[in-house]
Amino acid sequence: MIMKHVMIGASLLALSATAASTASAEENLWVYAKGTDTRPKGSTELKLSSISRLGKGKGNGSYAFHDIRPQIEYGVTDRLTIGAELIIFNHNYSITNPDLNPMFETQDGTGSYNNTSIGGYELALKYNVLSPYKDAIGLSFVAAWDHRDKYRLDGADIKQNSVELMALLQKNFMDDTLVFAFNPKIEFERRHSDDGVDFVLEEEISLDISAGVSYRVAPKWFVGLEFRHQSDYLSPEVNGVYEEPSLKPSHFDLKKFQIGTQHQNGNYFGPTVHYARENWWATAGILFQFSGGGSEFAFKQNGKNFDEHEKVHIGWTLGYEF
């Protein structure tokens, strides 16, 4: 299955390399990490991205989750870009380990789950402060609001609203041949679900750190490496009672702010490739989980986390500007 998705990503990249003849202003050189560039005033870009998260550890069954996002961005000014994206989820899994939740319970005794649905949408603002081409370092900030009706792990019905705050740093060397990026992001999530028996409420603070390096090996071609860390801090509340009382809950109301206990964490690393012409570009990459863990309630195997994380992430993005 992993090789199948690698070939799909490679095929899309090769197809796009022969289908157009024109270079792009704001390009993603990596799967998760982003640069500081904003769109020129009055310009528009369409993007289509997909990240396939595959595998929940050896002997636990099969798992595939595809996060597909059509997106549009518009340059309000040369420094301010606004964007909107639709979130499409495809889940296809058959989890055999009853300790691997919420996926096992979502199967509802059938032994498998397969569904494609609209997961939600996101609205974002990106503002550039410093340019990596004119200043010592590039700096931009992103603020986003995210609404979801489906849970990313198992595809179950939820209601979730999130606020994301991210800093983007970029440093270029050797006449922009070598590019470094570093993106710390914090996300405040509040979600709930109600199946008629249990009302589950989670206030979660999520930390996401992405970093990438990319080198131009030939005109229009960049190859790179990318790192990603993701962790959550929370304690779930079921029918008004904290399900895991040894975990400190997160709160982010105006009158009460508290970072809870880290429930889980995962770390990924892998290669990326990027190709660009005048008004379009394509990026693909594959990241492997090399370590992970969490609290006593997290599902861990061989030094990795598999309830919230996967063995491998395979991503690709196509961008076209006009």
HELIX and SHEET records of a PDB file:
HELIX    1   1 ILE A    2  ALA A   19  1                                  18    
HELIX    2   2 MET A  103  THR A  106  1                                   4    
SHEET    1   A14 VAL A 241  TYR A 242  0                                        
SHEET    2   A14 GLU A 237  VAL A 238 -1                                        
SHEET    3   A14 PHE A 199  ALA A 218 -1                                        
SHEET    4   A14 LEU A 178  ASP A 194 -1                                        
SHEET    5   A14 ASP A 157  PHE A 173 -1                                        
SHEET    6   A14 GLY A 138  LYS A 150 -1                                        
SHEET    7   A14 TYR A 113  LEU A 130 -1                                        
SHEET    8   A14 LEU A  80  ILE A  95 -1                                        
SHEET    9   A14 GLY A  61  GLY A  75 -1                                        
SHEET   10   A14 THR A  44  LEU A  54 -1                                        
SHEET   11   A14 VAL A 312  GLU A 321 -1                                        
SHEET   12   A14 TRP A 280  GLY A 294 -1                                        
SHEET   13   A14 GLN A 262  ALA A 276 -1                                        
SHEET   14   A14 TRP A 221  TYR A 233 -1                                        
SHEET    1   B 2 HIS A 251  ASP A 253  0                                        
SHEET    2   B 2 LYS A 256  GLN A 258 -1                                        
SHEET    1   C 2 LYS A 300  GLN A 301  0                                        
SHEET    2   C 2 LYS A 304  ASN A 305 -1                                        
END                                                                             
